[in-house]
């Protein structure tokens, strides 16, 4: 069966919170972060967590399923952080978007995020199912950013708000190879974060309906 034929729903042969599944997920995450995409195999993950290959395969018949669950859990943790830090009634929408930007850029500085997502990008280059799961993950991020873009500037169309949210997200993710964990200009991340938080808010506030279309015509 081709990778693209895997159902885009959570695998059903595991129970989250059980000792074995937790050990497998921890091992899978560790292998991706510490050893990279090339080492990300069911056999290597089994060795990492001290289980037989068959034990790992029983819960996760394909490594793609591990990627799916790992991304689901990462998104759940982000949502928890958003609930605690961003979705507060006393904050303005500008403050909420600013916090989202700061949280994302701070996270990029962590070893886990810098290594994990660059390795996921590598896997996605050669695996349609993983590419779709990564795309779905980022689509949710774009939705979060887009929600505040639309609230800050309600005159924008849904497509314009989405384009701006995509630009903001892409700009932040683009810092990973330059400013991420142990990257060449990591010491500049605080300054880049401050610039980003100010620039992106100002951009969202100043953009008028039709501006993006006009700019597109100007450069094509």
C-alpha positions in Angstrom: 0.0 0.0 0.0 1.4 3.4 -0.9 2.1 5.9 1.9 -0.5 8.3 0.5 -3.2 5.6 1.0 -2.8 5.7 4.8 -5.9 7.2 6.4 -5.3 10.7 7.7 -6.7 9.8 11.0 -5.0 8.7 14.2 -3.7 5.1 14.3 -6.1 2.9 16.2 -3.8 0.2 17.6 -2.4 2.1 20.5 -3.6 3.5 23.8 -2.1 6.8 24.7 -0.7 7.0 28.2 0.3 3.3 28.4 3.9 2.7 29.5 4.8 0.9 26.2 3.3 3.5 23.9 4.8 6.3 25.9 8.2 4.6 25.6 7.9 4.2 21.9 6.9 7.8 21.3 9.7 9.1 23.5 12.2 6.9 21.6 10.8 8.0 18.2 11.2 11.7 19.2 14.7 11.1 20.6 15.8 9.3 17.4 14.5 12.1 15.2 16.1 14.9 17.3 19.4 13.2 18.1 20.1 11.1 15.0 17.9 12.5 12.2 15.6 11.3 9.5 18.0 8.7 8.1 17.9 6.8 11.5 14.2 7.1 11.9 13.2 3.5 11.3 11.0 1.1 13.3 14.0 -1.1 14.0 16.1 1.8 15.4 13.2 3.1 17.5 12.7 -0.4 18.9 16.3 -0.6 19.9 16.1 2.9 21.4 13.3 1.9 23.8 14.4 -1.6 24.4 11.5 -3.4 22.7 11.3 -5.9 19.9 10.5 -4.7 16.5 7.2 -6.6 16.6 6.2 -4.8 19.8 6.7 -1.4 18.2 5.0 -2.6 14.9 2.0 -3.8 16.8 1.2 -0.3 18.1 2.6 1.6 15.1 2.8 -0.6 11.9 4.4 2.2 10.0 6.8 5.0 11.1 4.4 7.4 9.4 1.9 6.7 12.2 4.5 7.8 14.7 5.0 11.1 12.9 1.2 11.6 12.9 0.9 11.0 16.7 4.0 13.1 17.5 2.6 16.1 15.5 -0.8 15.7 17.2 0.8 15.8 20.6 2.9 18.8 19.8 -0.2 20.6 18.6 -2.0 19.7 21.7 0.8 21.2 23.8 0.8 24.3 21.7 -2.9 24.7 22.2 -2.5 24.3 26.0 0.1 27.0 25.9 -2.2 29.2 23.9 -5.0 28.7 26.3 -2.8 29.6 29.3 -0.8 32.5 27.8 -2.7 33.9 24.8 -6.5 33.3 25.0 -7.0 35.6 27.9 -10.0 37.9 28.1 -7.9 40.9 29.3 -5.6 40.8 26.3 -6.1 42.8 23.0 -5.9 40.9 19.7 -2.7 42.8 19.0 -1.2 41.5 22.2 -2.4 38.0 21.4 -0.8 38.0 18.0 2.4 39.4 19.5 2.5 36.6 22.0 1.9 34.0 19.3 4.9 35.4 17.4 7.1 35.5 20.5 6.1 31.9 21.5 6.8 30.6 18.0 10.2 32.2 17.8 11.2 31.3 21.3 10.3 27.7 20.5 12.4 27.7 17.4 15.4 28.3 19.6 14.9 25.0 21.4 16.9 22.0 20.4 13.7 19.9 20.1 12.1 22.2 17.6 15.1 23.1 15.6 16.1 19.5 15.1 12.7 17.9 15.0 11.1 20.1 12.3 14.2 20.2 10.0 14.2 16.4 10.1 10.4 16.3 9.4 11.0 18.6 6.4 13.6 16.1 5.2 11.2 13.1 5.6 8.4 15.1 3.9 10.5 15.6 0.8 10.3 11.8 0.1 7.1 10.7 1.8 3.7 12.0 0.7 1.9 11.0 3.8 4.4 12.7 6.1 4.3 15.8 3.8 0.5 15.9 4.2 0.8 15.6 8.0 3.4 18.4 8.2 1.2 20.5 5.9 -1.8 19.9 8.2 0.2 20.8 11.2 1.2 24.1 9.7 -2.3 24.8 8.4 -3.4 24.8 12.1 -0.7 27.2 12.9 -1.8 29.5 10.1 -5.4 29.3 11.4 -4.3 30.5 14.8 -2.3 33.4 13.3 -5.1 34.1 10.8 -7.7 34.4 13.5 -5.9 37.3 15.1 -5.0 38.9 11.7 -8.7 38.9 10.8 -9.7 40.4 14.2 -7.0 43.1 14.0 -7.9 44.0 10.5 -11.5 42.9 9.8 -11.6 44.7 6.4 -9.4 42.1 4.9 -10.9 39.2 3.0 -10.5 35.7 4.3 -8.0 35.0 1.5 -6.0 38.2 2.3 -5.9 37.3 6.0 -4.7 33.8 5.2 -2.0 35.1 2.9 -0.7 37.4 5.6 -0.8 34.6 8.2 1.1 32.4 5.8 3.7 35.2 5.3 4.1 35.6 9.0 4.4 31.9 9.6 6.9 31.3 6.7 9.0 34.3 7.9 9.2 32.8 11.4 10.0 29.2 10.2 12.6 30.7 7.9 14.7 31.7 10.9 15.3 28.1 11.8 18.5 27.4 9.8 19.9 30.8 10.7 18.8 31.5 14.3 17.6 28.2 15.7 19.4 26.0 18.3 23.2 26.3 17.8 22.7 27.9 14.5 25.2 30.6 13.3 23.2 33.7 14.4 21.3 32.3 17.3 22.6 35.2 19.5 20.5 37.5 17.3 17.2 35.8 18.0 16.1 38.2 20.7 16.6 41.2 18.4 14.8 39.4 15.5 11.9 38.5 17.8 11.5 42.1 18.8 11.6 43.3 15.2 9.2 40.6 14.1 6.6 41.3 16.9 6.6 45.0 15.9 6.8 44.6 12.2 4.2 41.9 11.7 1.6 43.8 13.9 2.2 47.0 12.0 1.9 45.1 8.7 -1.4 43.6 9.6 -2.8 46.9 10.8 -1.7 48.9 7.8 -2.7 46.4 5.0 -5.7 47.5 3.1 -8.1 45.4 1.0 -6.6 45.0 -2.4 -3.0 45.8 -1.3 -1.8 42.3 -1.7 -3.3 41.9 -5.2 -1.7 45.3 -6.2 1.7 44.3 -4.9 1.5 40.9 -6.7 0.8 42.7 -10.0 3.7 45.0 -9.3 6.3 42.2 -9.1 5.0 39.9 -11.8 
